[in-house]
Amino acid sequence: MIELYRTVEAKKQYIRRMPDLEFSDAAAKNVPLVAVNSAKTYQTHMGFGGAFTESAAYVLAQAGDKIRDEVCRAYFSKDGLRYNLGRVSVHSNDFSLENYTYIRDHDDSLSSYDVSREEKWVFPLIERARGMAERELAFMVASWSAPYWMKTNGDMNYGGRLKKEYRDIWAEYCCKFVCELKKRGLNVKMMSVQNEPEAVQTWESCLVSAEEEAEYVKNHLYPALKKYGLDTEIYIWDHNRDRVARRAAVTLADKEVRDIVKGVAYHWYVSEESKNLSAVHEMFPEKHLLMTECCVELTAEGESSSAYVQHAERYGRNIINDFNNFSEGWLDWNLALDMKGGPNHVANYCEAPVMVDTEKKTYTVNPSFYYIGHFSRFIEPGAKRLKCVNDVNSGLYSLAYKNPDGRIVVVIQNEGWVTETAVCVDGKYVNVNLPGHSIVTLIIK
């Protein structure tokens, strides 16, 4: 028996269970083919998740407990997207209400360290998500900027660099945040060195060269983790996939650094060149690859419904292409935002899968939410990617995994107007109805 789930935005059908299918002796003629070979396996799947930004937490708090709980259930429960990953910022980022840190100015001793601000919105949201989650959540922490007085430009925003004399202090600052999360029972599995280290942004940002990142990891961050007794894994880069291979080659040139670093984090902005991930895998096959941030930036209010479908297809296409090039997991950006795409303290408004009207106490679920669900609901952590190919120039994108329980999951996205495709799994065929601009998930037992 083959279970079939389908989303067709034009019909407002979202992850709908369709009639079960059976294998047949032959494929339908003159239709595109998707072929899966379950004997050929690749990377192990880590999971899906999103970011617990202050903006997301604030918006959901303003909407009230009922809406907050519904959204958490939709993302984390066994009946929702089944998220098992989360990303948390070390103090503020652009999706915070303002710049803020955890210490008083010029406190070199870190004696004033205080994360109580996160008790207002972020930590309560995390706790509600944990309460709804089917699985234990694993978290990644990331930093956007050190306090202004630790930086060469004297500002948390607009780039600048961390002053050399503050590298040890900043490393301990970040480790203390991990300790604060662990005190609250959170599994802080990963830490990235610096969010978007090659970007000068109008919001919290800090420039770090590949060589500086290697030196900081080896001589400051890793020793600080050991000092605090933390086994949190270190990920480098945490920036766009267009330069990921070049950056990894330079930062990991030092064998000692290579032995310390667990993985390479990346974002989807600027480029859809997923093959760059395969280049990293070829150079460093032992390193994990993890998507840690993606969203659609909003350039104007009132996006059309067709634009939101295109945004959803961007998610599906990028997930498929990245996973087919050795990515192991996917962390979306804000879990929720207001209807303007914020709050954002520098007006860098973006779309989230869930948009909340804080005045009306209602929320809207965008098509991207359901496209993510076609993967996150069915591909289990621990699944192995399988060899999966489809006819080129067909408008189709496809991937396949084998879950730990032996079930095979095949996801096919149709960005063209094909109405039917043939799926071949280990020599057995099934014909699948696939309307134009739709996505389907097959569960083969």
C-alpha positions in Angstrom: 0.0 0.0 0.0 1.2 3.5 -0.8 -0.2 6.5 1.1 -0.5 9.7 -0.9 -0.6 13.3 0.5 -1.1 16.3 -1.8 -1.2 20.1 -1.7 -2.7 22.1 -4.5 -2.9 25.8 -3.6 -5.2 26.6 -6.5 -7.8 24.2 -4.9 -6.9 25.2 -1.3 -6.1 21.6 -0.6 -3.3 21.4 2.0 -1.5 18.1 2.8 -4.7 16.3 2.0 -4.7 12.5 2.3 -5.7 11.1 -1.1 -6.9 7.6 -1.9 -4.1 5.0 -1.4 -2.2 3.7 -4.4 -0.8 0.3 -5.4 2.2 -0.6 -7.5 1.5 -1.7 -11.1 3.5 -3.7 -13.6 4.4 -0.8 -15.9 4.6 3.0 -15.9 2.1 5.2 -17.7 3.4 6.1 -21.2 4.6 9.5 -22.2 4.8 10.9 -18.7 7.9 12.1 -16.7 9.6 9.5 -14.6 10.9 9.7 -11.0 13.2 6.7 -10.1 14.3 5.7 -6.6 17.0 3.1 -5.8 16.7 2.2 -2.1 20.0 0.3 -2.2 22.0 3.5 -2.6 22.0 5.6 0.6 23.6 8.9 1.6 23.4 11.3 4.6 21.3 10.8 7.8 18.5 13.3 8.3 18.6 15.6 11.3 15.2 17.2 11.2 13.3 20.5 10.7 12.7 23.6 12.9 12.5 27.4 13.2 13.9 30.3 15.1 12.6 31.5 18.5 13.3 35.2 17.8 12.2 37.9 20.2 9.9 39.2 17.4 8.2 35.9 17.0 7.8 35.4 20.7 6.6 39.0 21.2 4.0 38.7 18.4 2.6 35.4 19.8 2.5 36.8 23.3 0.5 39.8 22.0 -1.9 37.5 20.3 -2.7 35.7 23.5 -2.2 32.2 25.0 -4.9 30.6 22.7 -3.2 31.7 19.5 0.3 31.0 20.8 -0.6 27.5 21.8 -2.4 26.8 18.5 0.7 28.0 16.6 3.1 25.9 18.8 0.8 22.9 18.3 0.8 23.4 14.5 4.6 23.5 14.4 5.7 21.0 17.0 3.0 18.4 17.7 2.6 15.0 16.2 -0.4 16.3 14.3 1.6 19.4 13.1 4.9 19.9 11.3 6.7 17.8 13.9 9.6 20.3 14.3 12.4 19.0 16.4 15.0 21.8 16.0 15.2 25.4 17.2 17.5 28.3 16.8 18.0 30.9 19.5 19.9 34.2 19.3 22.6 35.2 21.8 21.0 38.6 22.8 19.5 40.7 20.1 19.3 40.4 16.3 17.3 42.4 13.7 14.2 40.5 14.7 14.3 41.9 18.2 12.5 44.9 19.4 15.8 46.8 19.9 19.6 46.3 20.4 20.2 44.7 23.8 22.9 42.6 25.6 23.1 40.6 28.9 25.7 42.7 30.7 26.4 46.3 31.8 28.7 48.3 29.5 32.4 47.6 30.0 31.8 44.7 32.4 34.9 42.7 31.5 34.3 40.3 34.4 30.8 39.3 33.1 29.6 39.6 36.7 26.4 41.5 35.6 25.4 38.7 33.2 21.6 38.5 33.2 19.3 36.9 30.7 16.1 37.9 32.4 14.9 39.8 29.4 14.4 36.5 27.6 12.0 35.5 30.4 9.5 38.0 29.0 8.8 36.4 25.7 11.5 34.0 24.3 11.8 31.5 27.1 8.0 31.2 27.6 7.6 30.5 23.9 10.3 27.8 24.0 8.6 26.2 27.0 5.2 26.1 25.2 6.8 24.6 22.2 8.5 21.9 24.3 5.2 21.1 25.9 3.6 20.6 22.5 6.5 18.8 20.8 6.4 15.2 19.9 10.2 14.8 20.3 12.9 16.4 22.4 13.9 19.7 20.8 17.6 20.2 19.9 18.7 23.8 19.8 21.4 25.8 17.9 22.6 29.1 19.4 23.9 31.9 17.2 25.3 35.4 17.7 24.9 38.4 15.5 27.2 40.9 17.3 29.2 41.3 20.5 28.3 44.4 22.7 29.3 47.7 21.0 32.3 48.3 23.3 33.9 45.0 22.3 34.0 46.0 18.6 36.2 48.1 16.4 33.4 50.3 15.2 31.9 51.0 18.6 28.4 49.8 17.4 26.4 46.6 17.5 25.2 47.4 14.0 27.0 48.1 10.7 29.6 45.4 10.8 32.9 46.2 12.6 35.1 43.5 14.1 35.5 41.9 17.5 38.6 43.5 19.1 41.3 40.9 19.7 41.5 41.7 23.4 37.9 40.7 23.8 37.9 37.3 22.1 38.2 35.3 25.3 35.5 37.3 27.0 33.1 37.1 24.1 33.7 33.3 23.9 32.8 33.0 27.6 29.8 35.3 27.1 28.4 32.9 24.5 29.2 29.9 26.6 27.4 31.4 29.6 24.3 31.7 27.4 24.5 28.0 26.6 24.7 27.3 30.3 21.6 29.4 30.9 19.6 27.4 28.4 20.9 24.1 29.8 19.8 25.2 33.3 16.3 25.4 31.8 16.6 21.8 30.6 17.2 22.6 26.9 19.4 20.4 24.7 21.8 22.9 23.2 23.3 20.6 20.6 25.0 23.2 18.3 26.5 26.6 18.3 27.5 28.7 15.2 30.6 31.0 15.5 29.0 34.1 13.9 25.9 34.8 12.0 26.7 36.1 8.4 30.3 36.9 9.1 30.9 38.5 5.7 28.0 40.9 5.8 27.9 44.5 7.0 24.2 45.0 7.9 22.3 47.9 9.2 21.4 45.6 12.1 23.5 43.6 14.5 26.5 42.3 12.5 30.2 41.6 12.9 32.8 40.8 10.2 34.9 37.7 10.7 37.3 36.5 8.0 37.8 32.8 7.4 41.2 32.9 9.0 39.9 34.8 12.0 37.1 32.3 12.5 39.7 29.4 12.5 41.8 31.2 15.1 38.8 32.1 17.2 37.5 28.5 17.2 40.9 27.0 18.1 42.2 29.5 20.7 39.1 31.0 22.2 35.7 29.4 21.6 36.7 25.7 22.0 38.7 26.3 25.2 35.8 28.3 26.6 33.4 25.4 25.9 35.8 23.0 27.7 36.1 25.5 30.6 32.4 25.4 31.1 32.1 21.7 30.6 30.0 22.0 27.5 29.8 19.4 24.7 27.9 21.8 22.3 29.0 21.2 18.7 30.7 24.1 16.8 29.4 25.0 13.3 31.2 27.5 11.1 30.1 30.0 8.3 26.3 30.4 9.0 26.1 32.5 5.9 24.9 32.1 2.3 25.5 29.0 0.2 27.1 30.9 -2.7 30.5 31.1 -0.8 30.2 28.1 1.5 32.7 25.9 -0.3 35.4 28.6 -0.4 34.9 29.5 3.2 35.0 26.0 4.5 38.2 25.3 2.5 40.0 28.2 4.2 38.6 27.9 7.7 39.1 24.1 7.8 42.6 24.2 6.3 44.1 23.9 9.8 43.8 20.2 10.9 43.3 21.1 14.5 40.4 23.4 13.6 39.0 20.7 11.3 39.1 18.2 14.2 37.2 20.6 16.5 34.5 21.8 14.1 31.5 19.5 13.7 29.7 21.1 10.8 29.0 23.9 8.3 25.9 26.0 8.6 24.5 28.0 5.7 21.6 30.3 4.6 19.7 30.3 1.3 19.9 34.0 0.4 21.6 35.3 -2.8 22.0 31.9 -4.5 20.3 28.6 -5.2 23.5 26.8 -6.1 22.9 23.7 -4.0 25.8 22.0 -5.7 28.1 24.1 -3.6 27.1 21.9 -0.6 28.2 18.8 -2.5 31.6 20.6 -3.0 31.9 21.0 0.8 30.9 17.3 1.3 33.5 16.2 -1.2 36.3 18.1 0.6 35.1 17.3 4.2 32.7 14.3 4.0 32.8 14.0 7.8 31.2 17.5 8.4 27.5 18.0 8.9 25.7 20.5 6.6 22.8 22.3 8.1 20.5 25.0 6.7 20.1 27.5 9.6 18.2 30.4 8.1 15.8 31.2 5.3 12.9 33.5 4.7 11.4 35.6 2.0 12.1 39.3 2.4 9.0 41.5 1.9 9.6 44.5 -0.4 6.1 45.9 -0.2 2.9 45.4 1.7 0.1 43.4 0.1 1.8 40.5 -1.6 -0.4 38.8 -4.1 -1.6 35.2 -3.5 0.4 34.0 -6.5 3.5 35.4 -4.9 2.9 33.4 -1.8 2.6 30.2 -3.9 6.0 31.1 -5.6 7.5 31.6 -2.1 6.2 28.1 -1.1 7.7 26.6 -4.2 11.0 28.2 -3.4 10.9 26.4 -0.1 10.1 23.1 -1.6 12.6 23.4 -4.4 15.4 24.5 -2.1 14.7 21.7 0.4 14.8 19.1 -2.3 17.9 20.5 -4.0 19.8 21.0 -0.8 19.0 17.6 0.6 20.0 16.0 -2.7 23.4 17.7 -2.1 24.0 16.4 1.4 22.3 18.9 3.7 21.1 17.1 6.8 18.4 19.5 8.2 16.5 22.7 7.8 15.9 25.6 10.2 13.5 28.2 9.0 13.8 31.8 10.3 11.0 33.4 12.4 8.3 31.0 13.6 5.8 33.9 13.3 5.6 37.6 12.5 3.0 40.3 12.5 1.1 41.2 9.3 3.7 43.8 8.4 6.5 41.3 8.6 7.9 42.4 11.9 8.5 43.7 14.4 12.0 44.5 13.2 14.0 47.3 14.7 15.6 48.3 11.3 12.5 47.8 9.2 13.9 44.6 7.5 10.5 43.1 7.2 10.1 39.4 6.1 7.5 36.7 5.6 7.0 33.9 8.0 5.0 30.7 7.4 2.6 32.0 10.1 1.6 35.7 10.1 -0.3 37.0 13.1 -2.8 39.9 13.4 -2.2 41.0 17.0 -5.1 43.4 17.0 -7.7 40.9 15.7 -6.1 38.0 17.6 -6.1 35.9 14.5 -3.4 34.4 12.3 -2.8 33.3 8.7 -1.0 30.2 7.6 0.9 30.8 4.3 1.4 28.1 1.7 5.1 27.8 2.7 4.0 26.2 5.9 2.3 23.3 4.1 5.2 22.8 1.6 7.6 22.5 4.6 5.1 20.0 6.1 5.3 17.7 3.1 8.9 17.0 4.3 8.9 17.6 8.0 5.8 15.5 8.8 7.0 12.4 7.0 10.8 12.3 6.9 11.9 11.1 10.4 15.1 12.1 12.1 17.6 9.3 11.5 16.2 8.6 8.0 18.7 7.9 5.2 18.5 9.7 1.9 18.1 7.5 -1.1 19.2 7.8 -4.8 16.4 9.6 -6.5 16.3 11.1 -10.0 13.7 12.5 -12.4 13.5 13.5 -16.0 15.1 16.8 -16.6 13.2 19.8 -18.0 10.0 18.3 -16.7 9.3 21.0 -14.1 9.6 18.3 -11.4 11.9 18.2 -8.3 12.1 15.0 -6.3 13.8 13.3 -3.4 13.5 10.1 -1.4 14.3 8.9 2.1 14.1 5.6 4.0 12.8 6.1 7.6 14.2 4.1 10.5 11.1 1.9 10.4 11.8 1.0 6.8 9.1 3.1 5.1 10.2 5.0 2.0 9.2 8.6 1.6 9.1 10.2 -1.8 8.4 13.9 -2.3 7.7 15.4 -5.7 7.1 19.0 -6.5 5.6 20.1 -9.8 6.4 23.7 -10.8 5.1 23.1 -14.4 1.8 21.8 -15.8 2.4 18.1 -15.9 -0.7 16.3 -14.7 0.7 12.8 -14.1 4.1 11.2 -13.4 5.3 7.6 -13.0 7.3 6.7 -9.9 9.6 3.7 -10.0 10.9 2.4 -6.7 13.3 -0.5 -7.0 11.8 -1.6 -10.3 8.1 -1.3 -9.2 5.9 1.4 -10.7 3.1 3.6 -9.5 1.4 6.3 -11.5 0.6 9.5 -9.6 -1.8 12.3 -10.5 0.2 15.5 -10.1 -1.7 18.8 -10.9 0.2 21.8 -12.1 1.9 23.7 -9.2 1.4 21.0 -6.6 3.5 18.9 -4.2 2.9 15.3 -3.2 4.4 13.0 -0.6 4.2 9.2 -1.1 4.7 6.8 1.9 5.7 3.4 0.7 5.4 0.6 3.3 
